[in-house]
Amino acid sequence: MISPELASIIEEASGLEAEALTPDAKLRELGITSLSMIEIAVRAEDAFGVRLYDDVVYNLQTVGDLAAHIEAETDSPDGA
Protein backbone atom coordinates (compact mmCIF):
# COMPACT_ATOMS: atom_id res chain seq x y z
CA MET A 1 0.00 0.00 0.00
CA ILE A 2 1.14 3.51 -0.76
CA SER A 3 1.05 5.81 2.26
CA PRO A 4 -0.82 9.08 1.82
CA GLU A 5 2.39 10.94 2.64
CA LEU A 6 4.35 9.16 -0.11
CA ALA A 7 1.49 9.63 -2.57
CA SER A 8 1.52 13.34 -1.79
CA ILE A 9 5.28 13.53 -2.34
CA ILE A 10 4.98 11.79 -5.71
CA GLU A 11 2.03 13.97 -6.73
CA GLU A 12 3.88 17.18 -5.90
CA ALA A 13 7.09 16.13 -7.62
CA SER A 14 5.51 14.68 -10.75
CA GLY A 15 2.14 16.38 -11.16
CA LEU A 16 0.37 13.02 -11.24
CA GLU A 17 -3.03 12.42 -9.70
CA ALA A 18 -3.24 10.10 -6.69
CA GLU A 19 -5.47 7.67 -8.60
CA ALA A 20 -2.56 6.84 -10.91
CA LEU A 21 -0.34 5.84 -8.00
CA THR A 22 -1.14 2.18 -7.59
CA PRO A 23 1.50 -0.21 -6.27
CA ASP A 24 1.83 -1.85 -9.70
CA ALA A 25 2.14 1.43 -11.62
CA LYS A 26 5.47 1.57 -13.41
CA LEU A 27 7.36 4.76 -12.62
CA ARG A 28 8.65 5.29 -16.16
CA GLU A 29 5.25 4.60 -17.72
CA LEU A 30 3.80 7.25 -15.42
CA GLY A 31 6.26 9.68 -16.96
CA ILE A 32 8.38 10.07 -13.85
CA THR A 33 11.76 11.28 -15.07
CA SER A 34 15.12 10.85 -13.40
CA LEU A 35 14.90 14.47 -12.24
CA SER A 36 11.48 13.79 -10.70
CA MET A 37 12.90 10.70 -8.99
CA ILE A 38 15.64 12.79 -7.42
CA GLU A 39 13.04 15.22 -6.11
CA ILE A 40 10.87 12.36 -4.83
CA ALA A 41 13.87 10.76 -3.11
CA VAL A 42 14.94 14.00 -1.42
CA ARG A 43 11.42 14.72 -0.20
CA ALA A 44 10.97 11.13 0.99
CA GLU A 45 14.28 11.26 2.85
CA ASP A 46 13.10 14.36 4.68
CA ALA A 47 9.61 13.04 5.34
CA PHE A 48 10.54 9.54 6.46
CA GLY A 49 13.99 10.11 7.93
CA VAL A 50 15.70 7.61 5.66
CA ARG A 51 18.60 7.68 3.22
CA LEU A 52 17.70 6.69 -0.34
CA TYR A 53 20.76 6.04 -2.46
CA ASP A 54 20.63 7.17 -6.07
CA ASP A 55 21.71 3.84 -7.55
CA VAL A 56 18.91 2.04 -5.71
CA VAL A 57 16.26 4.66 -6.46
CA TYR A 58 17.04 4.64 -10.18
CA ASN A 59 16.53 0.87 -10.32
CA LEU A 60 13.10 0.86 -8.70
CA GLN A 61 10.46 -0.13 -11.23
CA THR A 62 7.08 0.55 -9.63
CA VAL A 63 5.43 2.82 -7.11
CA GLY A 64 5.11 -0.24 -4.88
CA ASP A 65 8.86 -0.89 -5.15
CA LEU A 66 9.52 2.65 -3.97
CA ALA A 67 7.08 2.30 -1.08
CA ALA A 68 8.55 -1.06 -0.04
CA HIS A 69 12.08 0.30 -0.19
CA ILE A 70 11.17 3.28 1.99
CA GLU A 71 9.40 0.98 4.44
CA ALA A 72 12.41 -1.34 4.59
CA GLU A 73 14.75 1.59 5.19
CA THR A 74 12.42 2.98 7.86
CA ASP A 75 12.50 -0.37 9.66
CA SER A 76 16.27 -0.73 9.28
CA PRO A 77 18.39 0.30 12.27
CA ASP A 78 20.82 2.07 9.93
CA GLY A 79 18.12 3.52 7.67
CA ALA A 80 18.75 7.11 8.65
PDB file with one MODEL, atoms N, CA, C and O in Angstrom:
MODEL        1
ATOM      1  N   MET A   1       0.840  -1.187   0.000  1.00  0.00           N
ATOM      2  CA  MET A   1       0.000   0.000   0.000  1.00  0.00           C
ATOM      3  C   MET A   1       0.883   1.247   0.000  1.00  0.00           C
ATOM      4  O   MET A   1       1.957   1.271   0.601  1.00  0.00           O
ATOM      5  N   ILE A   2       0.412   2.255  -0.673  1.00  0.00           N
ATOM      6  CA  ILE A   2       1.142   3.515  -0.756  1.00  0.00           C
ATOM      7  C   ILE A   2       0.612   4.440   0.338  1.00  0.00           C
ATOM      8  O   ILE A   2      -0.587   4.712   0.400  1.00  0.00           O
ATOM      9  N   SER A   3       1.498   4.917   1.188  1.00  0.00           N
ATOM     10  CA  SER A   3       1.054   5.805   2.258  1.00  0.00           C
ATOM     11  C   SER A   3       0.584   7.131   1.661  1.00  0.00           C
ATOM     12  O   SER A   3       1.082   7.556   0.619  1.00  0.00           O
ATOM     13  N   PRO A   4      -0.360   7.773   2.311  1.00  0.00           N
ATOM     14  CA  PRO A   4      -0.820   9.077   1.825  1.00  0.00           C
ATOM     15  C   PRO A   4       0.323  10.087   1.727  1.00  0.00           C
ATOM     16  O   PRO A   4       0.346  10.922   0.822  1.00  0.00           O
ATOM     17  N   GLU A   5       1.262  10.007   2.654  1.00  0.00           N
ATOM     18  CA  GLU A   5       2.390  10.940   2.637  1.00  0.00           C
ATOM     19  C   GLU A   5       3.272  10.715   1.407  1.00  0.00           C
ATOM     20  O   GLU A   5       3.694  11.676   0.765  1.00  0.00           O
ATOM     21  N   LEU A   6       3.551   9.453   1.078  1.00  0.00           N
ATOM     22  CA  LEU A   6       4.347   9.159  -0.110  1.00  0.00           C
ATOM     23  C   LEU A   6       3.583   9.545  -1.370  1.00  0.00           C
ATOM     24  O   LEU A   6       4.163  10.108  -2.298  1.00  0.00           O
ATOM     25  N   ALA A   7       2.299   9.251  -1.411  1.00  0.00           N
ATOM     26  CA  ALA A   7       1.485   9.633  -2.571  1.00  0.00           C
ATOM     27  C   ALA A   7       1.535  11.141  -2.781  1.00  0.00           C
ATOM     28  O   ALA A   7       1.641  11.611  -3.913  1.00  0.00           O
ATOM     29  N   SER A   8       1.458  11.887  -1.704  1.00  0.00           N
ATOM     30  CA  SER A   8       1.516  13.344  -1.790  1.00  0.00           C
ATOM     31  C   SER A   8       2.868  13.812  -2.329  1.00  0.00           C
ATOM     32  O   SER A   8       2.934  14.728  -3.148  1.00  0.00           O
ATOM     33  N   ILE A   9       3.934  13.184  -1.868  1.00  0.00           N
ATOM     34  CA  ILE A   9       5.280  13.534  -2.344  1.00  0.00           C
ATOM     35  C   ILE A   9       5.383  13.285  -3.847  1.00  0.00           C
ATOM     36  O   ILE A   9       5.884  14.130  -4.589  1.00  0.00           O
ATOM     37  N   ILE A  10       4.909  12.126  -4.288  1.00  0.00           N
ATOM     38  CA  ILE A  10       4.983  11.795  -5.714  1.00  0.00           C
ATOM     39  C   ILE A  10       4.115  12.743  -6.529  1.00  0.00           C
ATOM     40  O   ILE A  10       4.528  13.208  -7.591  1.00  0.00           O
ATOM     41  N   GLU A  11       2.922  13.030  -6.040  1.00  0.00           N
ATOM     42  CA  GLU A  11       2.026  13.966  -6.732  1.00  0.00           C
ATOM     43  C   GLU A  11       2.693  15.326  -6.920  1.00  0.00           C
ATOM     44  O   GLU A  11       2.689  15.881  -8.019  1.00  0.00           O
ATOM     45  N   GLU A  12       3.264  15.856  -5.844  1.00  0.00           N
ATOM     46  CA  GLU A  12       3.875  17.181  -5.901  1.00  0.00           C
ATOM     47  C   GLU A  12       5.085  17.214  -6.825  1.00  0.00           C
ATOM     48  O   GLU A  12       5.299  18.196  -7.536  1.00  0.00           O
ATOM     49  N   ALA A  13       5.872  16.153  -6.818  1.00  0.00           N
ATOM     50  CA  ALA A  13       7.093  16.130  -7.624  1.00  0.00           C
ATOM     51  C   ALA A  13       6.823  15.841  -9.095  1.00  0.00           C
ATOM     52  O   ALA A  13       7.585  16.262  -9.965  1.00  0.00           O
ATOM     53  N   SER A  14       5.739  15.124  -9.372  1.00  0.00           N
ATOM     54  CA  SER A  14       5.505  14.682 -10.746  1.00  0.00           C
ATOM     55  C   SER A  14       4.281  15.299 -11.406  1.00  0.00           C
ATOM     56  O   SER A  14       4.161  15.284 -12.631  1.00  0.00           O
ATOM     57  N   GLY A  15       3.375  15.840 -10.606  1.00  0.00           N
ATOM     58  CA  GLY A  15       2.142  16.383 -11.162  1.00  0.00           C
ATOM     59  C   GLY A  15       1.090  15.328 -11.442  1.00  0.00           C
ATOM     60  O   GLY A  15       0.056  15.632 -12.036  1.00  0.00           O
ATOM     61  N   LEU A  16       1.331  14.098 -11.027  1.00  0.00           N
ATOM     62  CA  LEU A  16       0.370  13.018 -11.242  1.00  0.00           C
ATOM     63  C   LEU A  16      -0.764  13.096 -10.234  1.00  0.00           C
ATOM     64  O   LEU A  16      -0.611  13.656  -9.149  1.00  0.00           O
ATOM     65  N   GLU A  17      -1.896  12.531 -10.606  1.00  0.00           N
ATOM     66  CA  GLU A  17      -3.029  12.421  -9.696  1.00  0.00           C
ATOM     67  C   GLU A  17      -2.858  11.172  -8.834  1.00  0.00           C
ATOM     68  O   GLU A  17      -2.263  10.188  -9.273  1.00  0.00           O
ATOM     69  N   ALA A  18      -3.373  11.212  -7.628  1.00  0.00           N
ATOM     70  CA  ALA A  18      -3.238  10.101  -6.688  1.00  0.00           C
ATOM     71  C   ALA A  18      -3.799   8.799  -7.244  1.00  0.00           C
ATOM     72  O   ALA A  18      -3.279   7.726  -6.940  1.00  0.00           O
ATOM     73  N   GLU A  19      -4.844   8.876  -8.049  1.00  0.00           N
ATOM     74  CA  GLU A  19      -5.471   7.673  -8.598  1.00  0.00           C
ATOM     75  C   GLU A  19      -4.508   6.865  -9.465  1.00  0.00           C
ATOM     76  O   GLU A  19      -4.665   5.651  -9.597  1.00  0.00           O
ATOM     77  N   ALA A  20      -3.525   7.521 -10.048  1.00  0.00           N
ATOM     78  CA  ALA A  20      -2.555   6.837 -10.912  1.00  0.00           C
ATOM     79  C   ALA A  20      -1.499   6.092 -10.108  1.00  0.00           C
ATOM     80  O   ALA A  20      -0.759   5.277 -10.659  1.00  0.00           O
ATOM     81  N   LEU A  21      -1.423   6.364  -8.823  1.00  0.00           N
ATOM     82  CA  LEU A  21      -0.335   5.844  -8.001  1.00  0.00           C
ATOM     83  C   LEU A  21      -0.705   4.532  -7.321  1.00  0.00           C
ATOM     84  O   LEU A  21      -0.816   4.458  -6.098  1.00  0.00           O
ATOM     85  N   THR A  22      -0.889   3.516  -8.124  1.00  0.00           N
ATOM     86  CA  THR A  22      -1.145   2.182  -7.591  1.00  0.00           C
ATOM     87  C   THR A  22       0.191   1.484  -7.367  1.00  0.00           C
ATOM     88  O   THR A  22       1.188   1.863  -7.982  1.00  0.00           O
ATOM     89  N   PRO A  23       0.235   0.482  -6.509  1.00  0.00           N
ATOM     90  CA  PRO A  23       1.504  -0.210  -6.267  1.00  0.00           C
ATOM     91  C   PRO A  23       2.133  -0.801  -7.527  1.00  0.00           C
ATOM     92  O   PRO A  23       3.358  -0.869  -7.632  1.00  0.00           O
ATOM     93  N   ASP A  24       1.311  -1.227  -8.479  1.00  0.00           N
ATOM     94  CA  ASP A  24       1.832  -1.846  -9.701  1.00  0.00           C
ATOM     95  C   ASP A  24       2.184  -0.848 -10.798  1.00  0.00           C
ATOM     96  O   ASP A  24       2.738  -1.232 -11.828  1.00  0.00           O
ATOM     97  N   ALA A  25       1.872   0.417 -10.590  1.00  0.00           N
ATOM     98  CA  ALA A  25       2.135   1.426 -11.620  1.00  0.00           C
ATOM     99  C   ALA A  25       3.639   1.577 -11.833  1.00  0.00           C
ATOM    100  O   ALA A  25       4.395   1.800 -10.887  1.00  0.00           O
ATOM    101  N   LYS A  26       4.050   1.452 -13.073  1.00  0.00           N
ATOM    102  CA  LYS A  26       5.472   1.573 -13.408  1.00  0.00           C
ATOM    103  C   LYS A  26       5.861   3.048 -13.454  1.00  0.00           C
ATOM    104  O   LYS A  26       5.211   3.860 -14.113  1.00  0.00           O
ATOM    105  N   LEU A  27       6.924   3.371 -12.747  1.00  0.00           N
ATOM    106  CA  LEU A  27       7.357   4.758 -12.621  1.00  0.00           C
ATOM    107  C   LEU A  27       7.609   5.400 -13.985  1.00  0.00           C
ATOM    108  O   LEU A  27       7.148   6.513 -14.242  1.00  0.00           O
ATOM    109  N   ARG A  28       8.325   4.716 -14.844  1.00  0.00           N
ATOM    110  CA  ARG A  28       8.653   5.289 -16.157  1.00  0.00           C
ATOM    111  C   ARG A  28       7.408   5.454 -17.025  1.00  0.00           C
ATOM    112  O   ARG A  28       7.285   6.434 -17.759  1.00  0.00           O
ATOM    113  N   GLU A  29       6.488   4.497 -16.940  1.00  0.00           N
ATOM    114  CA  GLU A  29       5.252   4.597 -17.717  1.00  0.00           C
ATOM    115  C   GLU A  29       4.373   5.741 -17.226  1.00  0.00           C
ATOM    116  O   GLU A  29       3.567   6.281 -17.984  1.00  0.00           O
ATOM    117  N   LEU A  30       4.529   6.108 -15.959  1.00  0.00           N
ATOM    118  CA  LEU A  30       3.796   7.252 -15.420  1.00  0.00           C
ATOM    119  C   LEU A  30       4.417   8.573 -15.872  1.00  0.00           C
ATOM    120  O   LEU A  30       3.851   9.644 -15.657  1.00  0.00           O
ATOM    121  N   GLY A  31       5.583   8.479 -16.497  1.00  0.00           N
ATOM    122  CA  GLY A  31       6.263   9.680 -16.962  1.00  0.00           C
ATOM    123  C   GLY A  31       7.167  10.312 -15.920  1.00  0.00           C
ATOM    124  O   GLY A  31       7.566  11.469 -16.052  1.00  0.00           O
ATOM    125  N   ILE A  32       7.488   9.554 -14.886  1.00  0.00           N
ATOM    126  CA  ILE A  32       8.381  10.073 -13.851  1.00  0.00           C
ATOM    127  C   ILE A  32       9.808  10.008 -14.383  1.00  0.00           C
ATOM    128  O   ILE A  32      10.337   8.932 -14.663  1.00  0.00           O
ATOM    129  N   THR A  33      10.408  11.161 -14.513  1.00  0.00           N
ATOM    130  CA  THR A  33      11.756  11.276 -15.066  1.00  0.00           C
ATOM    131  C   THR A  33      12.803  11.080 -13.974  1.00  0.00           C
ATOM    132  O   THR A  33      12.478  11.013 -12.789  1.00  0.00           O
ATOM    133  N   SER A  34      14.048  10.991 -14.389  1.00  0.00           N
ATOM    134  CA  SER A  34      15.121  10.848 -13.402  1.00  0.00           C
ATOM    135  C   SER A  34      15.184  12.083 -12.506  1.00  0.00           C
ATOM    136  O   SER A  34      15.479  11.966 -11.317  1.00  0.00           O
ATOM    137  N   LEU A  35      14.915  13.242 -13.053  1.00  0.00           N
ATOM    138  CA  LEU A  35      14.900  14.465 -12.243  1.00  0.00           C
ATOM    139  C   LEU A  35      13.768  14.415 -11.212  1.00  0.00           C
ATOM    140  O   LEU A  35      13.953  14.799 -10.057  1.00  0.00           O
ATOM    141  N   SER A  36      12.603  13.941 -11.641  1.00  0.00           N
ATOM    142  CA  SER A  36      11.482  13.789 -10.704  1.00  0.00           C
ATOM    143  C   SER A  36      11.822  12.782  -9.616  1.00  0.00           C
ATOM    144  O   SER A  36      11.456  12.973  -8.456  1.00  0.00           O
ATOM    145  N   MET A  37      12.522  11.709  -9.981  1.00  0.00           N
ATOM    146  CA  MET A  37      12.895  10.695  -8.992  1.00  0.00           C
ATOM    147  C   MET A  37      13.842  11.271  -7.944  1.00  0.00           C
ATOM    148  O   MET A  37      13.754  10.929  -6.765  1.00  0.00           O
ATOM    149  N   ILE A  38      14.741  12.139  -8.375  1.00  0.00           N
ATOM    150  CA  ILE A  38      15.639  12.787  -7.415  1.00  0.00           C
ATOM    151  C   ILE A  38      14.820  13.623  -6.436  1.00  0.00           C
ATOM    152  O   ILE A  38      15.040  13.576  -5.226  1.00  0.00           O
ATOM    153  N   GLU A  39      13.884  14.380  -6.971  1.00  0.00           N
ATOM    154  CA  GLU A  39      13.041  15.215  -6.115  1.00  0.00           C
ATOM    155  C   GLU A  39      12.210  14.358  -5.158  1.00  0.00           C
ATOM    156  O   GLU A  39      12.084  14.683  -3.977  1.00  0.00           O
ATOM    157  N   ILE A  40      11.651  13.273  -5.667  1.00  0.00           N
ATOM    158  CA  ILE A  40      10.871  12.362  -4.828  1.00  0.00           C
ATOM    159  C   ILE A  40      11.756  11.784  -3.728  1.00  0.00           C
ATOM    160  O   ILE A  40      11.353  11.733  -2.566  1.00  0.00           O
ATOM    161  N   ALA A  41      12.955  11.353  -4.091  1.00  0.00           N
ATOM    162  CA  ALA A  41      13.870  10.757  -3.111  1.00  0.00           C
ATOM    163  C   ALA A  41      14.243  11.756  -2.022  1.00  0.00           C
ATOM    164  O   ALA A  41      14.242  11.413  -0.839  1.00  0.00           O
ATOM    165  N   VAL A  42      14.557  12.980  -2.408  1.00  0.00           N
ATOM    166  CA  VAL A  42      14.942  14.000  -1.425  1.00  0.00           C
ATOM    167  C   VAL A  42      13.782  14.293  -0.478  1.00  0.00           C
ATOM    168  O   VAL A  42      13.964  14.377   0.736  1.00  0.00           O
ATOM    169  N   ARG A  43      12.598  14.447  -1.044  1.00  0.00           N
ATOM    170  CA  ARG A  43      11.424  14.722  -0.202  1.00  0.00           C
ATOM    171  C   ARG A  43      11.109  13.540   0.710  1.00  0.00           C
ATOM    172  O   ARG A  43      10.751  13.726   1.873  1.00  0.00           O
ATOM    173  N   ALA A  44      11.243  12.323   0.177  1.00  0.00           N
ATOM    174  CA  ALA A  44      10.972  11.131   0.987  1.00  0.00           C
ATOM    175  C   ALA A  44      12.003  10.993   2.106  1.00  0.00           C
ATOM    176  O   ALA A  44      11.664  10.608   3.225  1.00  0.00           O
ATOM    177  N   GLU A  45      13.250  11.306   1.805  1.00  0.00           N
ATOM    178  CA  GLU A  45      14.280  11.264   2.851  1.00  0.00           C
ATOM    179  C   GLU A  45      13.913  12.193   3.995  1.00  0.00           C
ATOM    180  O   GLU A  45      14.014  11.823   5.165  1.00  0.00           O
ATOM    181  N   ASP A  46      13.489  13.395   3.652  1.00  0.00           N
ATOM    182  CA  ASP A  46      13.103  14.364   4.680  1.00  0.00           C
ATOM    183  C   ASP A  46      11.865  13.904   5.447  1.00  0.00           C
ATOM    184  O   ASP A  46      11.814  13.998   6.673  1.00  0.00           O
ATOM    185  N   ALA A  47      10.884  13.412   4.722  1.00  0.00           N
ATOM    186  CA  ALA A  47       9.610  13.043   5.340  1.00  0.00           C
ATOM    187  C   ALA A  47       9.713  11.797   6.216  1.00  0.00           C
ATOM    188  O   ALA A  47       9.094  11.722   7.278  1.00  0.00           O
ATOM    189  N   PHE A  48      10.503  10.820   5.761  1.00  0.00           N
ATOM    190  CA  PHE A  48      10.542   9.536   6.456  1.00  0.00           C
ATOM    191  C   PHE A  48      11.818   9.311   7.260  1.00  0.00           C
ATOM    192  O   PHE A  48      11.942   8.304   7.958  1.00  0.00           O
ATOM    193  N   GLY A  49      12.760  10.236   7.166  1.00  0.00           N
ATOM    194  CA  GLY A  49      13.991  10.107   7.932  1.00  0.00           C
ATOM    195  C   GLY A  49      14.868   8.951   7.493  1.00  0.00           C
ATOM    196  O   GLY A  49      15.510   8.300   8.317  1.00  0.00           O
ATOM    197  N   VAL A  50      14.891   8.699   6.196  1.00  0.00           N
ATOM    198  CA  VAL A  50      15.703   7.606   5.656  1.00  0.00           C
ATOM    199  C   VAL A  50      16.691   8.156   4.637  1.00  0.00           C
ATOM    200  O   VAL A  50      16.575   9.299   4.193  1.00  0.00           O
ATOM    201  N   ARG A  51      17.655   7.332   4.276  1.00  0.00           N
ATOM    202  CA  ARG A  51      18.604   7.682   3.217  1.00  0.00           C
ATOM    203  C   ARG A  51      18.294   6.797   2.025  1.00  0.00           C
ATOM    204  O   ARG A  51      18.325   5.570   2.128  1.00  0.00           O
ATOM    205  N   LEU A  52      17.994   7.422   0.889  1.00  0.00           N
ATOM    206  CA  LEU A  52      17.700   6.691  -0.341  1.00  0.00           C
ATOM    207  C   LEU A  52      18.841   6.940  -1.318  1.00  0.00           C
ATOM    208  O   LEU A  52      19.021   8.054  -1.811  1.00  0.00           O
ATOM    209  N   TYR A  53      19.598   5.904  -1.587  1.00  0.00           N
ATOM    210  CA  TYR A  53      20.763   6.036  -2.457  1.00  0.00           C
ATOM    211  C   TYR A  53      20.345   6.068  -3.920  1.00  0.00           C
ATOM    212  O   TYR A  53      19.469   5.319  -4.350  1.00  0.00           O
ATOM    213  N   ASP A  54      20.989   6.949  -4.671  1.00  0.00           N
ATOM    214  CA  ASP A  54      20.632   7.169  -6.070  1.00  0.00           C
ATOM    215  C   ASP A  54      20.612   5.884  -6.886  1.00  0.00           C
ATOM    216  O   ASP A  54      19.676   5.649  -7.650  1.00  0.00           O
ATOM    217  N   ASP A  55      21.640   5.050  -6.731  1.00  0.00           N
ATOM    218  CA  ASP A  55      21.709   3.836  -7.551  1.00  0.00           C
ATOM    219  C   ASP A  55      20.542   2.896  -7.270  1.00  0.00           C
ATOM    220  O   ASP A  55      20.086   2.190  -8.169  1.00  0.00           O
ATOM    221  N   VAL A  56      20.063   2.881  -6.049  1.00  0.00           N
ATOM    222  CA  VAL A  56      18.910   2.043  -5.710  1.00  0.00           C
ATOM    223  C   VAL A  56      17.632   2.669  -6.257  1.00  0.00           C
ATOM    224  O   VAL A  56      16.813   1.988  -6.874  1.00  0.00           O
ATOM    225  N   VAL A  57      17.469   3.957  -6.029  1.00  0.00           N
ATOM    226  CA  VAL A  57      16.256   4.657  -6.459  1.00  0.00           C
ATOM    227  C   VAL A  57      16.074   4.547  -7.969  1.00  0.00           C
ATOM    228  O   VAL A  57      14.959   4.322  -8.440  1.00  0.00           O
ATOM    229  N   TYR A  58      17.143   4.701  -8.724  1.00  0.00           N
ATOM    230  CA  TYR A  58      17.038   4.645 -10.181  1.00  0.00           C
ATOM    231  C   TYR A  58      16.654   3.264 -10.690  1.00  0.00           C
ATOM    232  O   TYR A  58      16.166   3.138 -11.813  1.00  0.00           O
ATOM    233  N   ASN A  59      16.864   2.233  -9.891  1.00  0.00           N
ATOM    234  CA  ASN A  59      16.533   0.875 -10.315  1.00  0.00           C
ATOM    235  C   ASN A  59      15.152   0.410  -9.864  1.00  0.00           C
ATOM    236  O   ASN A  59      14.734  -0.697 -10.205  1.00  0.00           O
ATOM    237  N   LEU A  60      14.450   1.226  -9.112  1.00  0.00           N
ATOM    238  CA  LEU A  60      13.098   0.865  -8.698  1.00  0.00           C
ATOM    239  C   LEU A  60      12.177   0.943  -9.909  1.00  0.00           C
ATOM    240  O   LEU A  60      12.259   1.880 -10.703  1.00  0.00           O
ATOM    241  N   GLN A  61      11.308  -0.041 -10.044  1.00  0.00           N
ATOM    242  CA  GLN A  61      10.460  -0.127 -11.231  1.00  0.00           C
ATOM    243  C   GLN A  61       9.044   0.420 -11.030  1.00  0.00           C
ATOM    244  O   GLN A  61       8.480   1.040 -11.931  1.00  0.00           O
ATOM    245  N   THR A  62       8.479   0.190  -9.852  1.00  0.00           N
ATOM    246  CA  THR A  62       7.076   0.553  -9.628  1.00  0.00           C
ATOM    247  C   THR A  62       6.922   1.447  -8.399  1.00  0.00           C
ATOM    248  O   THR A  62       7.838   1.594  -7.590  1.00  0.00           O
ATOM    249  N   VAL A  63       5.752   2.027  -8.291  1.00  0.00           N
ATOM    250  CA  VAL A  63       5.429   2.824  -7.109  1.00  0.00           C
ATOM    251  C   VAL A  63       5.505   1.942  -5.864  1.00  0.00           C
ATOM    252  O   VAL A  63       5.972   2.380  -4.813  1.00  0.00           O
ATOM    253  N   GLY A  64       5.046   0.704  -5.987  1.00  0.00           N
ATOM    254  CA  GLY A  64       5.114  -0.241  -4.876  1.00  0.00           C
ATOM    255  C   GLY A  64       6.543  -0.561  -4.469  1.00  0.00           C
ATOM    256  O   GLY A  64       6.835  -0.710  -3.283  1.00  0.00           O
ATOM    257  N   ASP A  65       7.441  -0.666  -5.456  1.00  0.00           N
ATOM    258  CA  ASP A  65       8.857  -0.893  -5.150  1.00  0.00           C
ATOM    259  C   ASP A  65       9.410   0.262  -4.316  1.00  0.00           C
ATOM    260  O   ASP A  65      10.136   0.051  -3.345  1.00  0.00           O
ATOM    261  N   LEU A  66       9.058   1.470  -4.707  1.00  0.00           N
ATOM    262  CA  LEU A  66       9.516   2.651  -3.973  1.00  0.00           C
ATOM    263  C   LEU A  66       8.978   2.631  -2.545  1.00  0.00           C
ATOM    264  O   LEU A  66       9.719   2.865  -1.590  1.00  0.00           O
ATOM    265  N   ALA A  67       7.692   2.350  -2.408  1.00  0.00           N
ATOM    266  CA  ALA A  67       7.077   2.304  -1.078  1.00  0.00           C
ATOM    267  C   ALA A  67       7.716   1.220  -0.212  1.00  0.00           C
ATOM    268  O   ALA A  67       7.993   1.445   0.966  1.00  0.00           O
ATOM    269  N   ALA A  68       7.947   0.049  -0.796  1.00  0.00           N
ATOM    270  CA  ALA A  68       8.547  -1.056  -0.044  1.00  0.00           C
ATOM    271  C   ALA A  68       9.976  -0.722   0.372  1.00  0.00           C
ATOM    272  O   ALA A  68      10.404  -1.056   1.477  1.00  0.00           O
ATOM    273  N   HIS A  69      10.704  -0.065  -0.514  1.00  0.00           N
ATOM    274  CA  HIS A  69      12.085   0.300  -0.187  1.00  0.00           C
ATOM    275  C   HIS A  69      12.111   1.310   0.963  1.00  0.00           C
ATOM    276  O   HIS A  69      12.920   1.190   1.883  1.00  0.00           O
ATOM    277  N   ILE A  70      11.237   2.288   0.904  1.00  0.00           N
ATOM    278  CA  ILE A  70      11.172   3.277   1.990  1.00  0.00           C
ATOM    279  C   ILE A  70      10.783   2.595   3.296  1.00  0.00           C
ATOM    280  O   ILE A  70      11.354   2.885   4.347  1.00  0.00           O
ATOM    281  N   GLU A  71       9.820   1.696   3.229  1.00  0.00           N
ATOM    282  CA  GLU A  71       9.397   0.979   4.440  1.00  0.00           C
ATOM    283  C   GLU A  71      10.542   0.149   5.011  1.00  0.00           C
ATOM    284  O   GLU A  71      10.751   0.123   6.223  1.00  0.00           O
ATOM    285  N   ALA A  72      11.280  -0.528   4.135  1.00  0.00           N
ATOM    286  CA  ALA A  72      12.414  -1.341   4.593  1.00  0.00           C
ATOM    287  C   ALA A  72      13.486  -0.469   5.232  1.00  0.00           C
ATOM    288  O   ALA A  72      14.070  -0.840   6.251  1.00  0.00           O
ATOM    289  N   GLU A  73      13.742   0.682   4.638  1.00  0.00           N
ATOM    290  CA  GLU A  73      14.747   1.591   5.192  1.00  0.00           C
ATOM    291  C   GLU A  73      14.272   2.195   6.511  1.00  0.00           C
ATOM    292  O   GLU A  73      15.075   2.439   7.411  1.00  0.00           O
ATOM    293  N   THR A  74      12.983   2.434   6.622  1.00  0.00           N
ATOM    294  CA  THR A  74      12.418   2.976   7.856  1.00  0.00           C
ATOM    295  C   THR A  74      12.564   1.973   8.991  1.00  0.00           C
ATOM    296  O   THR A  74      12.825   2.345  10.135  1.00  0.00           O
ATOM    297  N   ASP A  75      12.391   0.691   8.659  1.00  0.00           N
ATOM    298  CA  ASP A  75      12.495  -0.370   9.664  1.00  0.00           C
ATOM    299  C   ASP A  75      13.933  -0.751   9.978  1.00  0.00           C
ATOM    300  O   ASP A  75      14.195  -1.397  10.992  1.00  0.00           O
ATOM    301  N   SER A  76      14.865  -0.358   9.120  1.00  0.00           N
ATOM    302  CA  SER A  76      16.268  -0.727   9.279  1.00  0.00           C
ATOM    303  C   SER A  76      16.928   0.124  10.357  1.00  0.00           C
ATOM    304  O   SER A  76      16.708   1.334  10.405  1.00  0.00           O
ATOM    305  N   PRO A  77      17.732  -0.489  11.224  1.00  0.00           N
ATOM    306  CA  PRO A  77      18.389   0.302  12.272  1.00  0.00           C
ATOM    307  C   PRO A  77      19.369   1.332  11.718  1.00  0.00           C
ATOM    308  O   PRO A  77      19.643   2.337  12.374  1.00  0.00           O
ATOM    309  N   ASP A  78      19.900   1.097  10.522  1.00  0.00           N
ATOM    310  CA  ASP A  78      20.824   2.069   9.933  1.00  0.00           C
ATOM    311  C   ASP A  78      20.183   2.822   8.783  1.00  0.00           C
ATOM    312  O   ASP A  78      20.888   3.351   7.923  1.00  0.00           O
ATOM    313  N   GLY A  79      18.846   2.881   8.750  1.00  0.00           N
ATOM    314  CA  GLY A  79      18.117   3.521   7.667  1.00  0.00           C
ATOM    315  C   GLY A  79      18.324   5.013   7.582  1.00  0.00           C
ATOM    316  O   GLY A  79      18.243   5.582   6.493  1.00  0.00           O
ATOM    317  N   ALA A  80      18.585   5.651   8.682  1.00  0.00           N
ATOM    318  CA  ALA A  80      18.752   7.107   8.648  1.00  0.00           C
ATOM    319  C   ALA A  80      20.204   7.488   8.636  1.00  0.00           C
ATOM    320  O   ALA A  80      20.530   8.675   8.608  1.00  0.00           O
TER     321      ALA A  80
ENDMDL
END
